[in-house]
Amino acid sequence: MKTTNLLSVFWRAALAVLLSAALMLPMVGCSHTDQPDPDGGKEETPPVTTPAAAEVTLEQDDFILALHEGADSAALSPAATLDGQPVTDANFTYSSNDEEIVTVSEEGALQAVAAGTAAVTVTFRAEGTGAASATANVAVLASANTEQINSLEEEYVNLFGRVYRATDGKLTLDNVCTGVEVAFYGTQLSVKVRSRQKSMIRAFIDGETEGTAYVLNANTDMTVPLAEGLDEGLHTVRVLKAASPQYGSIALDEEAFATDGEFFCAPQKPELKIEVVGDSITAGAGALGTSAESAQQVENSDPTKAFAYLTAQRLGAEASIIALEGMCVKDTSICAYDAYTQCSTNNAAAYDPAQFDADIVVLALGENDMWHATDSSFAYTIEQLQQDYADMLRLIRQYHPQAHIVCMFGMMPASSTPQAKSTFQAAIDDTGDGNISCLQVRPNTEGANSHPDGAAHEFYATWLIEHLESL
């Protein structure tokens, strides 16, 4: 379980830079030579010594345990250094801030006591140094039965994105990267799903970042083996819709998940929350393909490999992504301004965006809008786009008064022009909102259907993260 706080990430990075700079400063007044004594004697000035810098590191700083034999304990395995050199015989002390949840032995062994979360601190102190410490976050998962897990309630599982219940009561995945995370002790996990059209899901086991894709046939009930042949133990599996809303909805069966072992409540979701509103680029259209492929298909497109989800994944954040091919701010029927307050582009039922308390909102629209505003075949103008874009920013601010908004554009040719930049900047200025920034990136058409390829999306995610860290 990774619960990263963006501010803490930024402060840790800033502190590391300051400390590095401090260690490189010359020691003014600390260099001495022998000088003649006025009385003819010679007095030696004792050398000034600088205490050795100590540091403690952990192999991992987040642990997930469960009240099940074989999953209720773990070793912290700390390491210590002095001035960057390993200390082979380091003595550590350990403490838990809640021993009713987890205890820690003198040897650094964690032991689960009850469901909940606790922080365990490891401290190292050597003679002539200050103390150094590191902290691990420990989550102890509560037991859950099959019926509770298949209720698909957030008390027992983690839900991601704008999921909703259809009229038949089934949990429905429409928006990109919507899905469910389940915890279990065993060796395998499967899920029963139905897709209205040919679609795709991707499963991520135990926090892996690549995942495994499964193509779903249209109008067919399928049992998908999300995990098989795992080492017996505690595992988490996150299954996400890896296809655009244009490929229809995916419904989870009333008895969706099955395992050969026992279920547990899912770990706590990340604290940092990122919302992204975009078009086909954000939806991962063509991201798995090459420029030799003129058509977009389920198999060569994947939003979990597009910049929005990659950014959240790298920051350890929870993502909510609203994206669809052809999406414009307001122009045409594929209208982000309307979709922003709906469950999905396939379901116009009202949705309150404030339910997802975003720390960061990325508005990644403008490609289709700039095309329409500069092509005489469309009855749309730059002036109208500027007004519509400003209205979209005001709508986002209405539901996320504290979030930082990033206006990101330039991923394809139409939105990469100086005119596009000036139009979006004018819209931002029109709002008078000082908590909005602009990020223009380089265009790429090397993926399928002349969309950005996977390498470009990796680069866009890096660029976005660097932009956030620079704020």
Disulfide bonds with the S-S distance in Angstrom:
none
